[in-house]
């Protein structure tokens, strides 16, 4: 079976919610870390929040990621 999960990028969320600051981000995405950082580039560069991120070796094949990204 499949489960559909609604997702958004950090860039889009920050713009839509008109964030004034971002101090801390916890990332737990089981192998999709690169996707999070790529989709959050603008707020990460702008506010330079503290980031707590567990790194999983290898993304699930469904994400279409490779070891090289």
Secondary structure in CASP SS format (residue, H / E / C, confidence):
PFRMAT SS
TARGET T0000
AUTHOR 0000-0000-0000
METHOD secondary structure of the structure
MODEL  1
X C 1.00
X C 1.00
X C 1.00
X C 1.00
X C 1.00
X C 1.00
X C 1.00
X C 1.00
X C 1.00
X H 1.00
X H 1.00
X H 1.00
X H 1.00
X H 1.00
X H 1.00
X H 1.00
X C 1.00
X C 1.00
X C 1.00
X C 1.00
X C 1.00
X C 1.00
X C 1.00
X E 1.00
X E 1.00
X E 1.00
X E 1.00
X C 1.00
X C 1.00
X C 1.00
X C 1.00
X C 1.00
X H 1.00
X H 1.00
X H 1.00
X H 1.00
X H 1.00
X H 1.00
X C 1.00
X C 1.00
X H 1.00
X H 1.00
X H 1.00
X H 1.00
X H 1.00
X H 1.00
X H 1.00
X C 1.00
X C 1.00
X E 1.00
X E 1.00
X E 1.00
X E 1.00
X C 1.00
X C 1.00
X C 1.00
X C 1.00
X C 1.00
X C 1.00
X C 1.00
X H 1.00
X H 1.00
X H 1.00
X C 1.00
X C 1.00
X C 1.00
X C 1.00
X C 1.00
X C 1.00
END
